[in-house]
Amino acid sequence: MARRLASSEQARRLEEWLGSYDFEANPFGECEADREPRLSEYFILTPYYDEILGSADSPRTMVIYAARGCGKTAHRIMVARACRPHTPNSDILAVEYTDFGALPHEMARDPGAVDLRRHLGQILRAGVEAFIEAVVQDPALAVSLTPEWLARLKWLCTQYHFAALGVTALMRRLRALAGGHFAPDWEDFQPG
């Protein structure tokens, strides 16, 4: 179906109409939720939103199937915003797996090379990045990391090549956020 461009007169009339209902922008201006800067202002909670969001007390996997334009991406974005690292007081950590990195190129070269293990590695990398972002944003969480958790975090960073924030920069940031109260044994956290 060809997309019809609106004339300047149509655009002006649409803006006036939206303004008459106190809209500051067109909530249908973007075709994809990923590009909608004001999604949280326009998003309408669906009857299943809370079920999709889930609970930290009884976590479970949720898969949403729907036709194009039914709000799958909008739900993913809004659920992620309701969780850590976007919402620091949440008990749920959102791990979004939407960037497949080099996997499509690997599949083009050798479709058999991309298996479950490769996807799990990408998901774990995204999880490590989300966790570190949550820790960096929440000084109380940073201070609560025990040496055992730091050792786990070190291992995860080493295994999944955490590149967004190097270990040294991470430690400086955690210490700054915690006001000097964050003093793990640096030797235990050095990359092996």
Backbone as CSV, one residue per row, in Angstrom:
resi,resn,N_x,N_y,N_z,CA_x,CA_y,CA_z,C_x,C_y,C_z
1,MET,0.841,-1.168,0.000,0.000,0.000,0.000,0.892,1.239,0.000
2,ALA,0.659,2.133,-0.898,1.464,3.346,-1.012,1.118,4.304,0.121
3,ARG,2.130,4.957,0.628,1.935,5.913,1.713,1.657,7.279,1.108
4,ARG,0.556,7.872,1.498,0.177,9.173,0.968,0.740,10.267,1.863
5,LEU,1.447,11.197,1.278,2.016,12.294,2.043,0.961,13.369,2.261
6,ALA,0.930,13.891,3.449,-0.039,14.933,3.769,0.440,16.273,3.226
7,SER,-0.491,17.044,2.761,-0.147,18.387,2.307,0.125,19.253,3.530
8,SER,0.728,20.395,3.306,1.009,21.287,4.436,-0.293,21.744,5.090
9,GLU,-1.343,21.892,4.310,-2.644,22.279,4.866,-3.200,21.159,5.751
10,GLN,-3.083,19.918,5.298,-3.552,18.784,6.100,-2.748,18.677,7.394
11,ALA,-1.458,18.878,7.283,-0.598,18.808,8.462,-0.971,19.903,9.460
12,ARG,-1.231,21.101,8.962,-1.618,22.211,9.836,-2.934,21.908,10.531
13,ARG,-3.900,21.390,9.782,-5.210,21.079,10.357,-5.100,19.960,11.401
14,LEU,-4.254,18.976,11.114,-4.047,17.894,12.076,-3.434,18.444,13.362
15,GLU,-2.434,19.303,13.243,-1.818,19.911,14.430,-2.842,20.705,15.235
16,GLU,-3.691,21.449,14.556,-4.737,22.211,15.253,-5.696,21.277,15.975
17,TRP,-6.098,20.214,15.294,-7.034,19.265,15.894,-6.408,18.602,17.122
18,LEU,-5.156,18.156,16.991,-4.467,17.540,18.128,-4.338,18.536,19.279
19,GLY,-4.020,19.779,18.950,-3.908,20.821,19.972,-5.220,21.069,20.686
20,SER,-6.326,20.952,19.959,-7.637,21.176,20.585,-7.950,20.106,21.631
21,TYR,-7.261,18.967,21.558,-7.423,17.904,22.553,-6.211,17.831,23.489
22,ASP,-5.455,18.917,23.542,-4.299,19.067,24.433,-3.134,18.123,24.130
23,PHE,-3.052,17.640,22.903,-1.873,16.880,22.504,-0.786,17.870,22.118
24,GLU,0.425,17.625,22.605,1.556,18.470,22.234,2.268,17.938,21.001
25,ALA,2.009,16.679,20.666,2.603,16.050,19.488,1.650,14.969,19.001
26,ASN,1.881,14.497,17.804,1.032,13.470,17.218,1.409,12.098,17.779
27,PRO,0.516,11.463,18.539,0.847,10.155,19.106,0.946,9.058,18.048
28,PHE,0.521,9.348,16.829,0.608,8.379,15.741,1.648,8.803,14.710
29,GLY,2.511,9.723,15.099,3.507,10.261,14.176,4.586,9.265,13.797
30,GLU,4.873,8.321,14.661,5.883,7.299,14.383,5.190,5.966,14.159
31,CYS,5.718,5.196,13.242,5.134,3.883,12.944,5.688,2.787,13.846
32,GLU,6.805,3.063,14.520,7.442,2.051,15.358,7.693,2.624,16.747
33,ALA,7.367,1.849,17.756,7.504,2.302,19.143,8.949,2.622,19.505
34,ASP,9.912,1.944,18.888,11.328,2.212,19.172,11.716,3.654,18.878
35,ARG,10.999,4.280,17.973,11.337,5.656,17.578,10.425,6.690,18.223
36,GLU,9.550,6.265,19.105,8.583,7.176,19.729,9.160,7.741,21.022
37,PRO,9.582,9.007,21.020,10.205,9.568,22.219,9.232,9.773,23.384
38,ARG,7.950,9.847,23.107,6.976,10.118,24.168,6.063,8.917,24.417
39,LEU,6.575,7.745,24.174,5.774,6.532,24.304,5.119,6.425,25.674
40,SER,5.857,6.739,26.724,5.295,6.589,28.073,4.103,7.510,28.306
41,GLU,4.026,8.597,27.560,2.884,9.506,27.696,1.653,8.978,26.970
42,TYR,1.863,8.194,25.930,0.761,7.727,25.098,0.361,6.282,25.376
43,PHE,1.235,5.547,26.030,1.000,4.116,26.222,-0.245,3.887,27.068
44,ILE,-1.073,2.984,26.622,-2.290,2.632,27.352,-2.097,1.233,27.917
45,LEU,-2.236,1.125,29.231,-2.087,-0.183,29.867,-3.158,-1.133,29.341
46,THR,-2.717,-2.292,28.932,-3.646,-3.306,28.437,-4.058,-4.206,29.600
47,PRO,-5.102,-4.987,29.427,-5.532,-5.878,30.519,-4.442,-6.856,30.963
48,TYR,-3.494,-7.165,30.085,-2.465,-8.145,30.417,-1.123,-7.522,30.782
49,TYR,-1.061,-6.205,30.883,0.230,-5.552,31.136,0.887,-6.068,32.420
50,ASP,0.149,-6.118,33.519,0.736,-6.571,34.789,1.217,-8.016,34.705
51,GLU,0.495,-8.835,33.965,0.916,-10.228,33.784,2.199,-10.290,32.958
52,ILE,2.295,-9.430,31.956,3.507,-9.375,31.137,4.676,-8.871,31.974
53,LEU,4.442,-7.842,32.788,5.492,-7.297,33.653,5.998,-8.361,34.613
54,GLY,5.099,-9.099,35.197,5.497,-10.177,36.092,5.834,-9.699,37.484
55,SER,6.430,-10.589,38.239,6.751,-10.333,39.634,8.105,-10.943,39.963
56,ALA,8.876,-10.238,40.769,10.174,-10.767,41.196,9.986,-11.984,42.098
57,ASP,8.843,-12.063,42.767,8.575,-13.188,43.665,8.279,-14.486,42.924
58,SER,7.737,-14.368,41.728,7.436,-15.570,40.940,7.777,-15.305,39.469
59,PRO,9.081,-15.246,39.174,9.493,-14.927,37.805,9.112,-16.029,36.825
60,ARG,8.826,-15.603,35.606,8.546,-16.562,34.544,8.764,-15.884,33.201
61,THR,8.927,-16.705,32.213,9.149,-16.213,30.867,7.811,-15.859,30.239
62,MET,7.807,-14.776,29.484,6.588,-14.357,28.802,6.934,-14.116,27.338
63,VAL,6.194,-14.740,26.457,6.362,-14.533,25.024,5.063,-13.935,24.506
64,ILE,5.194,-12.863,23.749,4.009,-12.190,23.213,3.961,-12.412,21.711
65,TYR,2.852,-12.954,21.257,2.601,-13.114,19.827,1.466,-12.184,19.453
66,ALA,1.661,-11.401,18.435,0.599,-10.515,17.961,0.956,-10.051,16.557
67,ALA,-0.038,-9.588,15.861,0.173,-9.077,14.507,0.965,-7.772,14.567
68,ARG,1.513,-7.400,13.449,2.256,-6.150,13.350,1.352,-4.980,13.746
69,GLY,1.917,-4.084,14.551,1.176,-2.894,14.947,0.292,-3.067,16.163
70,CYS,0.351,-4.224,16.794,-0.510,-4.475,17.956,0.139,-4.100,19.286
71,GLY,1.385,-3.642,19.264,1.997,-3.137,20.486,3.038,-4.015,21.146
72,LYS,3.591,-4.976,20.440,4.607,-5.840,21.051,5.825,-5.027,21.492
73,THR,6.336,-4.195,20.609,7.514,-3.392,20.937,7.188,-2.376,22.021
74,ALA,6.026,-1.770,21.949,5.626,-0.805,22.979,5.580,-1.485,24.348
75,HIS,5.045,-2.687,24.405,5.014,-3.416,25.673,6.432,-3.730,26.153
76,ARG,7.302,-4.174,25.251,8.678,-4.481,25.648,9.348,-3.249,26.242
77,ILE,9.186,-2.123,25.582,9.809,-0.887,26.054,9.238,-0.475,27.406
78,MET,7.937,-0.521,27.553,7.319,-0.077,28.803,7.622,-1.032,29.956
79,VAL,7.678,-2.323,29.682,8.057,-3.279,30.726,9.501,-3.021,31.146
80,ALA,10.383,-2.811,30.183,11.786,-2.536,30.513,11.912,-1.260,31.337
81,ARG,11.135,-0.248,31.019,11.203,1.012,31.771,10.663,0.868,33.191
82,ALA,9.844,-0.136,33.426,9.303,-0.362,34.772,10.279,-1.146,35.648
83,CYS,11.375,-1.609,35.067,12.347,-2.450,35.773,13.681,-1.727,35.912
84,ARG,14.570,-2.336,36.694,15.949,-1.853,36.718,16.548,-2.115,35.357
85,PRO,17.450,-1.361,34.863,18.080,-0.201,35.463,17.295,1.097,35.283
86,HIS,16.203,1.093,34.538,15.440,2.327,34.304,14.723,2.816,35.558
87,THR,14.215,1.900,36.362,13.497,2.238,37.591,14.269,1.637,38.765
88,PRO,15.089,2.451,39.431,15.992,1.931,40.464,15.329,1.199,41.625
89,ASN,14.091,1.500,41.955,13.476,0.823,43.100,12.774,-0.480,42.717
90,SER,12.882,-0.895,41.474,12.267,-2.150,41.035,13.084,-3.340,41.528
91,ASP,12.399,-4.441,41.777,13.075,-5.684,42.150,13.375,-6.551,40.934
92,ILE,13.031,-6.059,39.759,13.200,-6.821,38.524,14.253,-6.137,37.658
93,LEU,15.148,-6.921,37.108,16.158,-6.415,36.180,15.722,-6.772,34.765
94,ALA,15.537,-5.775,33.936,15.159,-6.018,32.541,16.414,-6.308,31.731
95,VAL,16.387,-7.403,31.021,17.477,-7.760,30.116,16.865,-7.810,28.723
96,GLU,17.111,-6.755,27.968,16.543,-6.677,26.625,17.504,-7.326,25.631
97,TYR,16.974,-8.209,24.826,17.783,-8.892,23.817,17.213,-8.537,22.455
98,THR,17.605,-7.370,21.993,17.111,-6.889,20.707,18.238,-6.608,19.724
99,ASP,19.464,-6.577,20.223,20.622,-6.326,19.364,21.384,-7.640,19.245
100,PHE,21.334,-8.223,18.082,21.949,-9.528,17.891,23.412,-9.435,17.479
101,GLY,23.957,-8.217,17.495,25.376,-8.024,17.222,25.817,-8.660,15.925
102,ALA,26.837,-9.493,16.027,27.427,-10.120,14.844,26.705,-11.396,14.427
103,LEU,25.713,-11.825,15.181,25.061,-13.099,14.869,24.494,-13.165,13.446
104,PRO,23.822,-12.124,12.945,23.318,-12.227,11.564,24.432,-12.429,10.534
105,HIS,25.579,-11.784,10.744,26.704,-11.954,9.818,27.268,-13.370,9.906
106,GLU,27.337,-13.891,11.128,27.813,-15.261,11.310,26.861,-16.248,10.645
107,MET,25.565,-15.986,10.769,24.578,-16.874,10.147,24.690,-16.843,8.631
108,ALA,24.978,-15.669,8.078,25.110,-15.560,6.624,26.293,-16.395,6.134
109,ARG,27.372,-16.403,6.921,28.555,-17.182,6.541,28.344,-18.670,6.779
110,ASP,27.801,-18.997,7.957,27.630,-20.400,8.332,26.410,-20.520,9.242
111,PRO,25.244,-20.834,8.681,24.016,-20.897,9.487,24.117,-21.835,10.687
112,GLY,24.923,-22.859,10.595,25.064,-23.798,11.703,25.908,-23.266,12.850
113,ALA,26.629,-22.167,12.617,27.513,-21.622,13.650,26.742,-20.915,14.757
114,VAL,25.552,-20.463,14.454,24.762,-19.743,15.455,23.777,-20.726,16.073
115,ASP,24.098,-21.118,17.286,23.261,-22.080,17.985,22.782,-21.480,19.306
116,LEU,22.123,-22.282,20.095,21.583,-21.818,21.373,22.681,-21.238,22.262
117,ARG,23.845,-21.867,22.262,24.951,-21.401,23.098,25.354,-19.973,22.736
118,ARG,25.379,-19.661,21.454,25.739,-18.303,21.012,24.681,-17.295,21.454
119,HIS,23.411,-17.678,21.335,22.346,-16.776,21.785,22.418,-16.575,23.301
120,LEU,22.653,-17.639,24.040,22.758,-17.514,25.496,23.914,-16.599,25.886
121,GLY,25.007,-16.689,25.161,26.133,-15.789,25.418,25.744,-14.331,25.221
122,GLN,25.001,-14.055,24.162,24.548,-12.685,23.897,23.572,-12.221,24.981
123,ILE,22.689,-13.113,25.410,21.728,-12.762,26.459,22.461,-12.495,27.772
124,LEU,23.447,-13.325,28.094,24.216,-13.103,29.319,25.005,-11.800,29.245
125,ARG,25.531,-11.477,28.083,26.238,-10.200,27.919,25.273,-9.044,28.190
126,ALA,24.079,-9.126,27.621,23.080,-8.072,27.850,22.704,-8.004,29.329
127,GLY,22.627,-9.164,29.981,22.310,-9.192,31.405,23.397,-8.562,32.256
128,VAL,24.651,-8.850,31.933,25.772,-8.253,32.668,25.745,-6.736,32.497
129,GLU,25.528,-6.283,31.282,25.485,-4.839,31.034,24.334,-4.182,31.799
130,ALA,23.162,-4.821,31.806,22.017,-4.263,32.530,22.295,-4.235,34.034
131,PHE,22.907,-5.302,34.556,23.208,-5.349,35.988,24.216,-4.274,36.369
132,ILE,25.251,-4.132,35.575,26.262,-3.119,35.886,25.657,-1.722,35.793
133,GLU,24.803,-1.501,34.815,24.137,-0.194,34.723,23.292,0.059,35.972
134,ALA,22.597,-0.964,36.451,21.787,-0.819,37.665,22.670,-0.517,38.873
135,VAL,23.806,-1.195,38.974,24.723,-0.983,40.095,25.308,0.426,40.048
136,VAL,25.678,0.864,38.866,26.273,2.191,38.721,25.255,3.279,39.072
137,GLN,23.986,3.040,38.786,22.951,4.040,39.054,22.468,4.043,40.498
138,ASP,22.745,2.994,41.244,22.201,2.872,42.598,23.325,2.668,43.610
139,PRO,23.758,3.737,44.285,24.859,3.615,45.246,24.607,2.568,46.327
140,ALA,23.377,2.434,46.788,23.082,1.444,47.831,23.333,0.028,47.309
141,LEU,22.981,-0.211,46.078,23.226,-1.522,45.484,24.727,-1.740,45.317
142,ALA,25.433,-0.702,44.924,26.885,-0.807,44.757,27.556,-1.170,46.072
143,VAL,27.144,-0.538,47.151,27.743,-0.792,48.460,27.417,-2.202,48.948
144,SER,26.268,-2.717,48.550,25.842,-4.027,49.052,26.534,-5.202,48.367
145,LEU,27.321,-4.952,47.327,27.999,-6.055,46.646,29.068,-6.657,47.550
146,THR,28.912,-7.921,47.831,29.872,-8.628,48.676,31.077,-9.046,47.836
147,PRO,32.170,-9.411,48.475,33.318,-9.916,47.708,32.940,-11.105,46.819
148,GLU,32.021,-11.945,47.301,31.573,-13.083,46.495,30.877,-12.602,45.221
149,TRP,30.021,-11.588,45.357,29.340,-11.045,44.178,30.319,-10.339,43.252
150,LEU,31.301,-9.664,43.827,32.316,-9.025,42.984,33.089,-10.063,42.185
151,ALA,33.386,-11.185,42.817,34.090,-12.257,42.106,33.220,-12.789,40.967
152,ARG,31.927,-12.942,41.218,31.010,-13.389,40.159,30.949,-12.364,39.032
153,LEU,30.879,-11.101,39.422,30.811,-10.035,38.426,32.089,-10.009,37.589
154,LYS,33.217,-10.200,38.244,34.493,-10.263,37.522,34.457,-11.400,36.505
155,TRP,34.005,-12.563,36.941,33.954,-13.716,36.051,33.025,-13.440,34.867
156,LEU,31.860,-12.873,35.152,30.913,-12.563,34.076,31.501,-11.554,33.094
157,CYS,32.171,-10.531,33.627,32.796,-9.532,32.751,33.867,-10.180,31.879
158,THR,34.640,-11.075,32.474,35.697,-11.757,31.729,35.104,-12.681,30.666
159,GLN,34.083,-13.436,31.036,33.480,-14.403,30.121,32.728,-13.752,28.970
160,TYR,32.053,-12.670,29.274,31.162,-12.094,28.272,31.660,-10.770,27.728
161,HIS,32.956,-10.507,27.896,33.630,-9.375,27.261,32.863,-8.073,27.421
162,PHE,32.575,-7.729,28.646,31.838,-6.499,28.891,32.657,-5.325,28.386
163,ALA,32.146,-4.634,27.377,32.921,-3.576,26.736,32.376,-2.179,26.997
164,ALA,31.136,-2.058,27.431,30.532,-0.733,27.565,31.221,0.097,28.641
165,LEU,31.728,-0.552,29.671,32.404,0.156,30.750,33.505,-0.769,31.247
166,GLY,34.745,-0.386,31.071,35.850,-1.229,31.500,35.835,-1.443,33.000
167,VAL,36.520,-2.472,33.451,36.529,-2.824,34.866,37.079,-1.676,35.711
168,THR,38.157,-1.049,35.266,38.751,0.051,36.033,37.767,1.206,36.157
169,ALA,37.141,1.580,35.050,36.158,2.670,35.084,34.964,2.289,35.949
170,LEU,34.561,1.030,35.882,33.447,0.565,36.711,33.781,0.736,38.191
171,MET,34.959,0.294,38.603,35.333,0.385,40.016,35.397,1.842,40.471
172,ARG,35.950,2.718,39.651,35.993,4.145,40.006,34.584,4.696,40.184
173,ARG,33.710,4.324,39.270,32.342,4.836,39.318,31.594,4.312,40.542
174,LEU,31.780,3.030,40.846,31.131,2.457,42.027,31.621,3.140,43.300
175,ARG,32.916,3.381,43.381,33.465,4.057,44.564,32.932,5.481,44.674
176,ALA,32.859,6.186,43.552,32.359,7.565,43.565,30.901,7.596,44.001
177,LEU,30.113,6.671,43.494,28.695,6.630,43.853,28.489,6.305,45.322
178,ALA,29.342,5.451,45.843,29.183,5.009,47.227,29.863,5.948,48.213
179,GLY,30.369,7.058,47.737,30.989,8.035,48.626,32.181,7.490,49.385
180,GLY,32.940,6.632,48.750,34.132,6.083,49.391,33.863,4.869,50.256
181,HIS,32.595,4.489,50.434,32.257,3.336,51.274,32.394,2.017,50.529
182,PHE,32.652,2.084,49.249,32.773,0.880,48.427,34.254,0.600,48.254
183,ALA,34.772,-0.374,48.975,36.209,-0.638,48.927,36.482,-2.132,48.853
184,PRO,36.111,-2.780,47.748,36.407,-4.210,47.638,37.906,-4.420,47.434
185,ASP,38.316,-5.636,47.613,39.707,-5.982,47.372,39.954,-5.906,45.869
186,TRP,40.682,-4.884,45.460,40.901,-4.623,44.041,41.581,-5.805,43.358
187,GLU,42.480,-6.482,44.045,43.187,-7.613,43.450,42.223,-8.734,43.061
188,ASP,41.168,-8.926,43.859,40.185,-9.963,43.546,39.393,-9.635,42.293
189,PHE,39.353,-8.364,41.950,38.519,-7.957,40.824,39.319,-7.724,39.549
190,GLN,40.622,-7.811,39.617,41.451,-7.611,38.427,41.144,-8.687,37.394
191,PRO,41.055,-8.298,36.120,40.839,-9.316,35.086,41.960,-10.342,35.115
192,GLY,41.572,-11.609,34.977,42.536,-12.704,35.070,43.326,-12.848,33.899
